[in-house]
Amino acid sequence: MSIRFWGLKNCDSCRAALKAIANAGIEVDVSDVRNDAMPADLLSRILVAHGADQVINRRSTTWRGLDEAARNSDPVALLQAHPALMKRPLILLENGDSYVGWTPQAKAALGLEQG
């Protein structure tokens, strides 16, 4: 199994996920949401699959710093302008399934113990 992983290197959830994935011997292609621009079509697909409420981190410092106009803008454009707003990690499986966050569902899909 190999996966595509979008995250931030200084994100605790991303570090925990990458450690567990590496320990399981899963091949992972890591991309940084700040340094490696996420394609608009990928963002659109993730937003359709999971919904903006599950993809955009509305508790973040970045979100709190945005004005109402920015908060109400197109979610794809918003995430491209402020990539750290995305809940992390984003895990893409070979079969097309995707997971937002290091959740029990993401762990189960990778065959990892929950916890």
WOHU-V691514 format. One record per helix or strand of 3 or more residues. SS is the DSSP state (@ for helix, = for strand). FROM is the first residue (numbers start at 1). TO is the last residue. Records with the same first field share a line. If there is no record, write none. Layout:
SS=FROM-TO  FROM-TO
This chain:
==2-7  27-32  90-93  98-100
@=12-23  40-50  52-55  61-64  68-71  75-81  83-85  104-109
